[in-house]
C-alpha cells in the first residue's frame, strides 16, 4: 500500500483545496491529511484564518478524500509524521516548490500544481471590509492601525465606519459608547469600558439590542502565551491555585512631566490588565477586597501607586499598579503542586515557566508574540462583527467586575490612603 501525506490550513475550503486533495489521493492508496492548528498558523504568519480548527477538520472530512486526518501543531512535525505513518509520498502545492526538498531524505516529495484563480486569501479579501475608525492619533491608536494592516477584511477609515476603536479617558467612555451603539456602530474600547459597573451592564445590554459588538480591549487577553498559560493552570498543572500576584508599572508616560489632567491614572491604565488573570482564574466572586492608594494630586483622582488585595473563599490575590513608581512587573500564580512564573513585562510575554519542588520537573514555554496581542484582538473583533456575536476572550462578567473595581476606587470604598 502506497501511503501519501499532505498538509494545509484548509480555511474556507474551496475548489482549489479539493483539487489538491484529489491529486494527492491519486498518487497512492491511502491519504493522510494534516490540518494545521491556529497557533502553528500564527507562527507561519497566517493570523487571519476565519474558521476554527474543528471547522476546518470537519470540512476536510466532508470531502470524503482523506482516509485519515491528523493535526499539525509544531515545527518539525512533518519528519516525525513521515516516520510514524510510514509515508511513501509527501505532496504539497507548487507554491511551496523546493521548500520541502529536505524531506526527500525520508520519502518522495511531489509538488502539485495549484488551481489557478482561487485561494482562501482571495476569498477572505473579497468579503465585505469591516471599516474601523480610531478616535485619536495617540501611540496606542498607531499600534492598532499598524497591526490592522496584517488582518484581511479590516480597513481603518476616518468616517463612514462600521466600528470605532475608543482610547479616550474612562470617564468619557459611557457617553461615547452609548452614542455609537444607538447609531448601530460596534465598539472596541480600551479597558475599562466605563468607571461604573451598572453603566457597563447597560452598555453591554444595549449592544445586544442593537445587534452590535462591544468588546473589552485588553491586548494581553489575546496573546498566545497568556492563553496557553490559562489552559495549563486550569488543567491542574500546578494543582489548586491558592494565590495570584500581578504587578504592572510604567514610567514612560510621565517622562515629559506629570501632566495628570490628560493622562490615565494608574488604576485605569493598569488595573484592567492586572485584574485579568485574577478574574479569569479565580472568578469574580471574591469575598472581600481592600484598596491601598498613594495619590499624586490634591483632587485624589490620580493615583501614583495602588495595591489591591482580594480574599476569596479558598484563595487570595493582589495587584500592584503604578505610573509614578517602578517595580518588577511579573506575574506569579501559586498552586498546591507548583507555581507559574511570568517575567516582566508579563502582560506582553512570549515566555513563562512552570516550576516545581523538584527542579528537574520544571518546564519552560515559548510562544511567538505578534503585535502584543493587538493583531489577534482585531481578528476576533472583525469576526465578531461578521458573525454578529461577541467572540472576544473577555467575558461580560469580567468586564463588569473590572468596572466595579474602578468604580469602588473612585467612590473610595474599602480604600486606605497612605
Residue pairs with C-beta under 8 A, 6 or more apart in sequence:
1 28
1 29
1 30
2 27
2 28
2 29
2 30
2 88
2 89
3 28
3 29
3 30
3 32
3 85
3 86
3 87
3 88
3 89
4 24
4 25
4 27
4 28
4 30
4 31
4 32
4 87
4 88
4 89
4 90
4 91
5 31
5 32
5 33
5 34
5 81
5 82
5 85
5 87
5 89
5 90
5 91
6 20
6 21
6 24
6 31
6 32
6 33
6 34
6 90
6 91
6 92
7 33
7 34
7 35
7 36
7 72
7 78
7 92
8 17
8 20
8 33
8 34
8 35
8 36
8 93
9 35
9 36
9 41
9 46
9 49
9 56
9 120
10 17
10 33
10 35
10 56
10 59
10 60
11 46
11 49
11 50
11 51
11 56
11 120
11 124
12 50
12 51
12 120
12 123
12 124
13 56
13 59
13 60
13 63
14 118
14 119
14 120
14 123
15 115
15 118
16 114
16 115
16 118
16 119
17 120
18 63
18 65
19 115
20 91
20 93
20 112
20 114
20 115
21 31
21 33
21 60
21 63
21 65
21 66
22 65
23 91
23 112
24 31
24 91
24 112
25 31
25 65
27 89
27 91
27 110
28 88
28 89
30 67
30 68
31 65
31 66
31 67
31 68
32 66
32 67
32 68
32 69
32 70
32 81
32 85
32 87
33 60
33 65
33 66
33 68
33 69
33 70
34 69
34 70
34 71
34 72
34 77
34 78
34 81
35 53
35 56
35 57
35 60
35 69
35 70
35 71
35 72
36 44
36 71
36 72
36 73
37 53
37 71
37 72
37 73
38 49
38 52
38 53
39 73
39 224
39 367
40 72
40 73
40 74
40 75
41 47
41 49
42 224
42 368
42 370
42 376
43 75
43 368
47 150
47 151
47 370
47 375
47 376
47 379
48 124
48 150
48 151
48 152
48 153
48 379
49 56
50 124
50 383
51 59
53 71
57 69
57 71
60 66
60 69
61 69
70 81
72 78
72 81
78 90
78 100
78 103
79 103
79 106
81 87
82 90
82 103
82 106
82 107
83 106
87 106
87 107
88 107
88 108
89 107
89 108
89 109
89 110
90 100
90 103
90 106
90 107
90 108
90 109
90 110
91 109
91 110
91 111
91 112
92 99
92 100
92 109
92 110
92 111
92 112
93 111
93 112
93 113
93 114
94 111
94 112
94 113
94 114
95 114
96 111
97 111
100 109
101 109
103 109
121 152
124 152
124 153
125 152
125 153
127 153
127 386
128 153
128 386
129 153
129 154
129 155
130 153
130 154
130 155
130 162
130 163
130 382
130 385
130 386
131 155
131 156
131 157
131 160
131 161
131 162
131 163
132 148
132 154
132 155
132 156
132 157
132 161
132 162
132 163
132 164
132 165
132 188
132 381
133 156
133 157
133 158
133 159
133 161
133 163
133 164
133 165
134 141
134 144
134 145
134 156
134 164
134 165
134 167
135 141
135 164
135 165
135 166
135 167
135 168
135 176
136 167
136 168
138 167
140 167
140 190
141 165
141 167
143 371
143 372
143 374
144 165
144 374
144 378
145 156
146 371
147 371
147 374
147 375
147 378
148 154
148 155
148 156
148 378
150 370
150 371
150 375
151 375
151 378
151 379
151 382
153 382
153 386
154 378
154 382
161 185
162 185
162 186
162 385
163 185
163 186
163 187
163 188
163 213
163 381
163 385
164 180
164 185
164 186
164 187
164 188
165 187
165 188
165 189
165 217
166 173
166 176
166 177
166 187
166 188
166 189
166 190
167 190
168 176
169 264
169 268
170 192
170 194
170 195
170 264
170 268
170 406
171 195
173 189
173 192
173 193
173 194
173 195
174 194
174 196
174 199
174 203
177 187
177 189
177 193
177 194
177 203
177 214
178 202
178 203
178 206
180 187
181 187
181 203
181 206
181 207
181 210
181 212
181 214
182 206
182 210
184 210
184 211
184 212
185 212
186 207
186 212
186 213
186 214
186 215
186 381
186 384
186 385
187 207
187 212
187 213
187 214
187 215
188 213
188 215
188 217
188 377
188 381
189 214
189 215
189 216
189 217
190 217
191 216
191 217
191 218
191 272
191 273
191 394
191 399
191 402
192 200
192 216
192 268
192 271
192 272
192 399
192 402
192 403
192 406
193 200
193 203
193 204
193 214
193 216
193 399
193 402
193 403
194 200
194 203
194 403
195 268
195 403
195 406
195 407
195 410
196 403
196 407
197 400
197 401
197 403
197 404
197 407
199 403
200 399
200 400
200 403
201 400
203 214
204 214
204 396
204 399
204 400
206 214
207 213
207 214
211 388
213 381
213 384
213 385
213 388
213 390
214 390
215 377
215 380
215 381
215 384
215 390
215 392
215 394
216 272
216 392
216 394
216 398
216 399
216 402
217 377
218 272
218 273
218 276
218 394
219 347
219 348
219 372
219 373
219 374
219 377
220 226
220 273
220 276
220 347
220 348
220 373
221 227
221 276
221 373
221 377
221 392
221 393
221 394
222 373
222 374
222 375
222 376
222 377
222 380
222 393
223 348
223 349
223 350
223 367
223 369
223 372
223 373
223 376
224 350
224 367
224 368
224 369
224 370
224 376
225 349
225 350
225 351
225 352
225 365
225 366
225 367
225 369
226 277
226 349
226 373
227 393
228 365
228 367
229 333
229 340
229 342
229 352
229 365
230 277
230 280
230 281
232 238
232 340
232 354
232 365
233 241
233 281
233 333
233 335
233 340
234 281
236 337
237 335
237 337
237 338
237 354
238 333
238 334
238 335
238 336
238 337
238 338
238 339
238 340
238 354
239 335
239 336
239 337
239 338
240 314
240 335
240 336
241 281
241 282
241 315
241 333
241 334
241 335
242 314
242 315
242 316
242 334
242 335
242 336
243 315
243 316
243 317
243 332
243 333
243 334
244 277
244 278
244 281
244 282
244 315
244 317
244 318
244 331
244 332
244 333
244 334
245 317
245 318
245 319
245 320
245 331
245 332
245 334
246 273
246 274
246 275
246 276
246 277
246 278
246 317
246 318
246 319
246 320
246 331
246 346
247 274
247 319
247 320
247 321
247 327
247 328
247 329
247 330
247 331
247 344
247 346
248 270
248 273
248 274
248 319
248 320
248 321
248 322
248 329
248 345
248 347
249 270
249 320
249 321
249 322
249 323
249 325
249 326
249 327
249 329
250 269
250 270
250 322
250 323
250 326
251 323
251 324
251 325
251 326
253 263
253 264
253 269
253 323
254 263
254 323
254 324
258 296
258 324
260 296
260 297
260 302
263 269
263 302
263 323
264 323
265 301
265 302
265 303
265 323
266 302
266 303
266 304
266 305
266 306
266 321
266 322
266 323
266 324
267 293
267 303
267 306
267 321
267 405
267 406
267 409
268 406
269 321
269 323
270 321
270 322
270 323
271 306
271 308
271 319
271 321
271 402
271 405
271 406
271 409
272 402
273 347
274 319
274 320
274 321
275 319
275 401
275 402
275 405
276 394
276 398
276 402
277 331
277 333
278 310
278 317
278 319
279 398
279 401
279 402
280 398
281 333
282 310
282 312
282 315
282 317
283 312
284 397
284 398
284 400
284 401
285 312
286 310
286 311
286 312
286 317
287 311
287 312
287 313
288 310
288 311
288 414
289 308
289 309
289 310
289 311
289 405
289 408
289 414
290 308
290 309
290 414
290 415
290 416
291 306
291 307
291 308
291 408
291 409
291 413
291 414
291 415
291 416
292 306
292 307
292 308
292 309
292 415
292 416
292 418
293 303
293 305
293 306
293 307
293 409
293 415
293 416
293 417
293 418
294 303
294 304
294 305
294 306
294 417
294 418
295 301
295 302
295 303
295 304
295 417
296 302
296 303
296 304
296 324
300 417
301 410
303 321
303 409
304 322
304 323
304 324
304 325
305 320
305 321
305 322
305 324
305 325
306 319
306 320
306 321
306 322
306 409
307 318
307 319
307 320
307 321
308 318
308 319
308 405
309 316
309 317
309 318
310 316
310 317
310 318
320 327
328 344
329 344
329 345
329 346
329 347
330 341
330 342
330 343
330 344
330 346
331 340
331 341
331 342
331 346
332 339
332 340
332 341
332 342
333 339
333 340
337 356
338 354
338 355
338 356
338 357
338 361
339 354
339 355
340 352
340 353
340 354
340 355
341 352
341 353
341 354
341 355
342 349
342 351
342 352
342 353
343 349
343 351
343 352
346 352
348 369
348 372
348 373
349 369
350 366
350 367
350 368
350 369
351 364
351 365
351 366
351 367
352 364
352 365
353 362
353 363
353 364
353 365
354 362
354 363
354 365
355 362
356 362
370 376
377 392
380 391
380 392
380 393
381 392
383 391
384 390
384 391
384 392
390 396
408 414
408 415
409 415
